[in-house]
Amino acid sequence: MRNDRNHMLQRPHPKFSWMFVIWRSRDNIWNGNWAAVPGQVRHGAKVVFCAPGSEGERGKVIEKELNDSVWPGEGHFEVCDVLRETDIKTLVSVTVELYGQLDCLVNNAGSHPPDQTIDDVSAQEFRSLMDLNVVSCFLAAKGAVTAMTKAMAIDESKYGVRVNSISPGNIWTPMWEKLASQTVDPEATIQEGIDAQLLGRMGTPAECAAAALYLASEATFCTGINLVLSGGAELGYAQKSHRELNPSLED
């Protein structure tokens, strides 16, 4: 592997090499986190994607489906535990060996705990969550990831490397559905999630994939930014907007 980062991360083009870091068993099936992968292959990218050993069989099935498709790109699956630094280094090496360079890294690894009070969370559970969501470099504390994104953008700019992050809001995935099913009233929980957005719906994994593609291939003058993909939920006016549209929702 060459140490010339400018060689490895050149300006992206339609045929560029992606490396997706994906985690979780069961939740991240084809229509979950892995939904980002076919979107890039469809656009001609060469994608190396990974998941832990428990997802190995499913990963190989997806790899075959991608490469048997009529799409111009290609996919390659590798088993990888994102909590092991050696696994991550191996994944990078495999990507460069296969395609000669690495143009874009998308770290999509993350988990969301069930609805618990602080008294119900053990120290080890908290450490495990932080290891996966922050140390492995994704979601959990979005503030931590946003701060790290800015710091990395500063450090890596001298190599011509751009570093950006995406903060998704309510995205309808198997994990969202599973967490809702564990509540007292799943239908009400889902509706509450839908009503949180100004746009009156949840986002989709495909929209997350489109945002990642934009940041990697089109947003060539953007670095250190956090793209909020939330349907306007953070503005806090969704409920008011929905009531104005439908007065029957008033208490």
MISEMI-220440 format. One record per residue (C-alpha): residue number from 1; residue in one letter; x, y, z. Coordinates in Angstrom, 2 decimals. Layout:
<atoms>
num NUM	residuo A	x X	y Y	z Z
...
</atoms>
This chain:
<atoms>
num 1	residuo M	x 0.00	y 0.00	z 0.00
num 2	residuo R	x 1.36	y 3.41	z -0.94
num 3	residuo N	x 1.57	y 6.05	z 1.77
num 4	residuo D	x 0.79	y 8.82	z -0.72
num 5	residuo R	x -2.69	y 9.80	z 0.43
num 6	residuo N	x -3.16	y 12.10	z -2.54
num 7	residuo H	x -2.75	y 9.02	z -4.73
num 8	residuo M	x -5.21	y 6.96	z -2.68
num 9	residuo L	x -7.88	y 9.63	z -2.33
num 10	residuo Q	x -8.05	y 11.49	z -5.59
num 11	residuo R	x -11.04	y 13.57	z -6.64
num 12	residuo P	x -13.92	y 11.08	z -6.96
num 13	residuo H	x -15.35	y 10.18	z -10.36
num 14	residuo P	x -18.10	y 7.76	z -11.43
num 15	residuo K	x -15.76	y 4.76	z -11.29
num 16	residuo F	x -14.20	y 5.49	z -7.93
num 17	residuo S	x -13.50	y 2.94	z -5.19
num 18	residuo W	x -15.62	y 3.03	z -2.04
num 19	residuo M	x -15.07	y 1.27	z 1.24
num 20	residuo F	x -18.18	y 0.87	z 3.38
num 21	residuo V	x -17.72	y 0.06	z 7.06
num 22	residuo I	x -20.97	y -1.55	z 8.18
num 23	residuo W	x -21.90	y -3.13	z 11.48
num 24	residuo R	x -24.65	y -5.04	z 13.21
num 25	residuo S	x -26.26	y -8.38	z 12.75
num 26	residuo R	x -29.87	y -8.83	z 11.66
num 27	residuo D	x -30.70	y -5.11	z 11.61
num 28	residuo N	x -28.52	y -4.11	z 8.68
num 29	residuo I	x -30.02	y -6.31	z 5.99
num 30	residuo W	x -30.46	y -5.26	z 2.37
num 31	residuo N	x -33.00	y -2.54	z 3.14
num 32	residuo G	x -31.09	y -1.22	z 6.16
num 33	residuo N	x -27.52	y 0.09	z 6.30
num 34	residuo W	x -26.53	y -2.12	z 3.37
num 35	residuo A	x -29.00	y -0.24	z 1.17
num 36	residuo A	x -26.26	y 2.33	z 0.59
num 37	residuo V	x -24.09	y -0.23	z -1.19
num 38	residuo P	x -26.20	y -0.99	z -4.32
num 39	residuo G	x -26.79	y 2.72	z -4.82
num 40	residuo Q	x -23.07	y 3.26	z -5.38
num 41	residuo V	x -22.66	y 0.15	z -7.56
num 42	residuo R	x -25.58	y 1.38	z -9.65
num 43	residuo H	x -23.59	y 4.57	z -10.31
num 44	residuo G	x -20.52	y 2.62	z -11.42
num 45	residuo A	x -18.52	y 2.58	z -8.20
num 46	residuo K	x -16.35	y -0.33	z -7.09
num 47	residuo V	x -17.46	y -0.98	z -3.52
num 48	residuo V	x -15.79	y -2.98	z -0.78
num 49	residuo F	x -18.26	y -3.46	z 2.06
num 50	residuo C	x -17.97	y -5.30	z 5.32
num 51	residuo A	x -19.82	y -6.65	z 8.35
num 52	residuo P	x -18.98	y -8.96	z 11.26
num 53	residuo G	x -18.65	y -12.72	z 10.83
num 54	residuo S	x -22.28	y -13.31	z 11.82
num 55	residuo E	x -23.28	y -11.53	z 8.60
num 56	residuo G	x -20.70	y -13.28	z 6.41
num 57	residuo E	x -23.12	y -15.53	z 4.53
num 58	residuo R	x -25.52	y -12.67	z 3.84
num 59	residuo G	x -22.64	y -10.48	z 2.71
num 60	residuo K	x -21.53	y -13.03	z 0.12
num 61	residuo V	x -25.10	y -13.34	z -1.17
num 62	residuo I	x -25.28	y -9.56	z -1.62
num 63	residuo E	x -21.87	y -9.55	z -3.32
num 64	residuo K	x -23.13	y -12.11	z -5.86
num 65	residuo E	x -26.37	y -10.19	z -6.43
num 66	residuo L	x -24.42	y -7.00	z -7.10
num 67	residuo N	x -22.00	y -8.61	z -9.52
num 68	residuo D	x -24.74	y -10.53	z -11.33
num 69	residuo S	x -26.70	y -7.32	z -11.90
num 70	residuo V	x -26.56	y -5.15	z -15.02
num 71	residuo W	x -25.11	y -2.24	z -13.03
num 72	residuo P	x -21.73	y -0.90	z -14.19
num 73	residuo G	x -20.01	y -1.07	z -10.78
num 74	residuo E	x -18.98	y -4.05	z -8.72
num 75	residuo G	x -19.08	y -5.16	z -5.09
num 76	residuo H	x -16.73	y -7.12	z -2.86
num 77	residuo F	x -17.60	y -8.28	z 0.65
num 78	residuo E	x -15.13	y -8.76	z 3.51
num 79	residuo V	x -15.70	y -9.91	z 7.07
num 80	residuo C	x -14.54	y -7.22	z 9.49
num 81	residuo D	x -15.05	y -6.38	z 13.17
num 82	residuo V	x -14.94	y -2.59	z 13.41
num 83	residuo L	x -13.89	y -2.86	z 17.06
num 84	residuo R	x -10.61	y -4.47	z 15.97
num 85	residuo E	x -8.03	y -2.06	z 14.58
num 86	residuo T	x -6.22	y -4.87	z 12.76
num 87	residuo D	x -9.43	y -5.78	z 10.91
num 88	residuo I	x -9.84	y -2.19	z 9.74
num 89	residuo K	x -6.24	y -2.04	z 8.49
num 90	residuo T	x -6.74	y -5.32	z 6.64
num 91	residuo L	x -9.92	y -3.96	z 5.04
num 92	residuo V	x -8.07	y -0.93	z 3.72
num 93	residuo S	x -5.27	y -3.13	z 2.39
num 94	residuo V	x -7.73	y -5.41	z 0.61
num 95	residuo T	x -9.44	y -2.42	z -1.01
num 96	residuo V	x -6.17	y -0.98	z -2.33
num 97	residuo E	x -4.96	y -4.38	z -3.52
num 98	residuo L	x -8.20	y -4.94	z -5.45
num 99	residuo Y	x -8.62	y -1.50	z -6.99
num 100	residuo G	x -5.27	y 0.26	z -6.66
num 101	residuo Q	x -6.58	y 3.11	z -4.54
num 102	residuo L	x -9.27	y 4.19	z -2.10
num 103	residuo D	x -11.27	y 7.24	z -3.10
num 104	residuo C	x -14.00	y 7.28	z -0.50
num 105	residuo L	x -14.54	y 5.77	z 2.94
num 106	residuo V	x -18.11	y 5.65	z 4.27
num 107	residuo N	x -18.29	y 4.63	z 7.92
num 108	residuo N	x -21.84	y 3.49	z 8.46
num 109	residuo A	x -21.24	y 1.53	z 11.64
num 110	residuo G	x -23.51	y 2.23	z 14.55
num 111	residuo S	x -26.14	y 1.01	z 16.94
num 112	residuo H	x -28.96	y 2.49	z 18.97
num 113	residuo P	x -29.75	y 1.28	z 22.49
num 114	residuo P	x -33.30	y 0.51	z 23.62
num 115	residuo D	x -35.22	y 3.17	z 25.53
num 116	residuo Q	x -33.61	y 3.04	z 28.99
num 117	residuo T	x -33.02	y 5.31	z 31.94
num 118	residuo I	x -29.45	y 5.96	z 33.04
num 119	residuo D	x -29.98	y 3.69	z 36.05
num 120	residuo D	x -30.63	y 0.75	z 33.72
num 121	residuo V	x -27.40	y 1.13	z 31.74
num 122	residuo S	x -24.28	y -0.59	z 33.02
num 123	residuo A	x -20.80	y 0.90	z 32.67
num 124	residuo Q	x -19.82	y -1.92	z 30.30
num 125	residuo E	x -22.88	y -1.34	z 28.09
num 126	residuo F	x -21.98	y 2.34	z 27.88
num 127	residuo R	x -18.34	y 1.55	z 27.02
num 128	residuo S	x -19.42	y -0.89	z 24.31
num 129	residuo L	x -21.78	y 1.65	z 22.79
num 130	residuo M	x -19.11	y 4.36	z 22.75
num 131	residuo D	x -16.54	y 1.97	z 21.26
num 132	residuo L	x -18.86	y 1.14	z 18.40
num 133	residuo N	x -20.50	y 4.50	z 17.80
num 134	residuo V	x -17.65	y 6.92	z 18.49
num 135	residuo V	x -14.32	y 5.10	z 18.58
num 136	residuo S	x -15.22	y 3.15	z 15.44
num 137	residuo C	x -16.37	y 6.56	z 14.20
num 138	residuo F	x -20.09	y 6.86	z 13.67
num 139	residuo L	x -23.33	y 7.90	z 15.25
num 140	residuo A	x -23.94	y 7.57	z 18.99
num 141	residuo A	x -23.06	y 10.91	z 20.29
num 142	residuo K	x -23.46	y 12.88	z 17.12
num 143	residuo G	x -21.75	y 15.83	z 18.81
num 144	residuo A	x -18.62	y 13.73	z 19.24
num 145	residuo V	x -18.62	y 12.69	z 15.59
num 146	residuo T	x -19.25	y 16.25	z 14.39
num 147	residuo A	x -16.33	y 17.55	z 16.46
num 148	residuo M	x -14.09	y 14.74	z 15.23
num 149	residuo T	x -15.13	y 15.45	z 11.62
num 150	residuo K	x -13.98	y 19.06	z 11.92
num 151	residuo A	x -10.70	y 18.07	z 13.59
num 152	residuo M	x -9.97	y 15.46	z 10.92
num 153	residuo A	x -10.87	y 17.89	z 8.14
num 154	residuo I	x -8.22	y 20.28	z 9.46
num 155	residuo D	x -5.56	y 17.59	z 9.88
num 156	residuo E	x -6.16	y 15.86	z 6.53
num 157	residuo S	x -6.57	y 18.98	z 4.37
num 158	residuo K	x -2.83	y 19.12	z 3.64
num 159	residuo Y	x -3.19	y 15.77	z 1.87
num 160	residuo G	x -6.11	y 16.95	z -0.24
num 161	residuo V	x -8.50	y 14.76	z 1.74
num 162	residuo R	x -12.01	y 15.98	z 2.53
num 163	residuo V	x -13.79	y 14.81	z 5.70
num 164	residuo N	x -17.53	y 15.30	z 6.14
num 165	residuo S	x -20.26	y 13.66	z 8.18
num 166	residuo I	x -23.97	y 12.96	z 7.86
num 167	residuo S	x -26.36	y 13.19	z 10.79
num 168	residuo P	x -29.51	y 11.29	z 9.87
num 169	residuo G	x -32.72	y 11.84	z 11.77
num 170	residuo N	x -35.58	y 9.33	z 11.74
num 171	residuo I	x -34.71	y 6.92	z 8.92
num 172	residuo W	x -37.08	y 3.99	z 8.47
num 173	residuo T	x -34.89	y 0.91	z 8.87
num 174	residuo P	x -35.30	y -2.56	z 10.39
num 175	residuo M	x -33.59	y -1.21	z 13.51
num 176	residuo W	x -36.17	y 1.59	z 13.84
num 177	residuo E	x -38.96	y -0.95	z 13.38
num 178	residuo K	x -37.41	y -3.29	z 15.95
num 179	residuo L	x -37.04	y -0.55	z 18.57
num 180	residuo A	x -40.64	y 0.55	z 17.98
num 181	residuo S	x -41.86	y -3.02	z 18.44
num 182	residuo Q	x -40.36	y -3.04	z 21.93
num 183	residuo T	x -42.51	y -0.11	z 23.10
num 184	residuo V	x -45.96	y -0.32	z 24.68
num 185	residuo D	x -47.70	y 1.00	z 21.56
num 186	residuo P	x -45.56	y 0.38	z 18.43
num 187	residuo E	x -48.01	y 2.08	z 16.04
num 188	residuo A	x -48.10	y 5.22	z 18.18
num 189	residuo T	x -44.30	y 5.21	z 18.46
num 190	residuo I	x -43.93	y 4.98	z 14.69
num 191	residuo Q	x -46.49	y 7.74	z 14.15
num 192	residuo E	x -44.64	y 9.93	z 16.64
num 193	residuo G	x -41.45	y 9.32	z 14.67
num 194	residuo I	x -43.20	y 10.29	z 11.44
num 195	residuo D	x -44.74	y 13.42	z 12.95
num 196	residuo A	x -41.36	y 14.70	z 14.14
num 197	residuo Q	x -40.40	y 15.78	z 10.61
num 198	residuo L	x -41.62	y 18.92	z 8.87
num 199	residuo L	x -41.87	y 16.79	z 5.72
num 200	residuo G	x -44.35	y 14.49	z 7.48
num 201	residuo R	x -42.49	y 11.24	z 6.89
num 202	residuo M	x -39.34	y 9.36	z 7.82
num 203	residuo G	x -36.31	y 9.30	z 5.59
num 204	residuo T	x -35.11	y 6.25	z 3.66
num 205	residuo P	x -31.75	y 4.44	z 3.49
num 206	residuo A	x -31.67	y 5.33	z -0.22
num 207	residuo E	x -31.75	y 9.03	z 0.68
num 208	residuo C	x -28.81	y 8.49	z 3.05
num 209	residuo A	x -26.94	y 6.75	z 0.23
num 210	residuo A	x -27.67	y 9.68	z -2.09
num 211	residuo A	x -26.31	y 12.10	z 0.51
num 212	residuo A	x -23.10	y 10.07	z 0.84
num 213	residuo L	x -22.73	y 9.96	z -2.94
num 214	residuo Y	x -23.19	y 13.73	z -3.13
num 215	residuo L	x -20.56	y 14.44	z -0.46
num 216	residuo A	x -18.08	y 12.08	z -2.10
num 217	residuo S	x -18.52	y 12.93	z -5.77
num 218	residuo E	x -20.13	y 16.35	z -6.11
num 219	residuo A	x -19.37	y 18.38	z -2.98
num 220	residuo T	x -15.72	y 18.87	z -3.93
num 221	residuo F	x -15.45	y 22.23	z -2.11
num 222	residuo C	x -16.97	y 20.94	z 1.13
num 223	residuo T	x -14.92	y 19.69	z 4.05
num 224	residuo G	x -15.55	y 19.69	z 7.78
num 225	residuo I	x -19.31	y 19.99	z 7.32
num 226	residuo N	x -22.10	y 17.97	z 8.90
num 227	residuo L	x -25.00	y 17.32	z 6.56
num 228	residuo V	x -28.20	y 17.08	z 8.61
num 229	residuo L	x -30.57	y 14.61	z 6.98
num 230	residuo S	x -33.63	y 15.02	z 9.16
num 231	residuo G	x -36.61	y 16.29	z 7.17
num 232	residuo G	x -36.47	y 19.48	z 9.25
num 233	residuo A	x -37.09	y 17.71	z 12.57
num 234	residuo E	x -34.43	y 19.73	z 14.40
num 235	residuo L	x -36.33	y 22.97	z 13.73
num 236	residuo G	x -38.94	y 21.85	z 16.23
num 237	residuo Y	x -41.99	y 23.09	z 14.32
num 238	residuo A	x -43.24	y 19.84	z 12.79
num 239	residuo Q	x -46.10	y 19.28	z 15.23
num 240	residuo K	x -47.27	y 22.89	z 14.85
num 241	residuo S	x -47.11	y 22.62	z 11.07
num 242	residuo H	x -49.12	y 19.40	z 11.03
num 243	residuo R	x -51.79	y 20.90	z 13.35
num 244	residuo E	x -52.17	y 23.94	z 11.10
num 245	residuo L	x -52.69	y 21.60	z 8.13
num 246	residuo N	x -55.12	y 19.38	z 10.07
num 247	residuo P	x -56.92	y 21.24	z 12.91
num 248	residuo S	x -58.45	y 17.95	z 14.13
num 249	residuo L	x -55.04	y 17.12	z 15.61
num 250	residuo E	x -55.48	y 19.86	z 18.23
num 251	residuo D	x -55.82	y 18.58	z 21.79
</atoms>
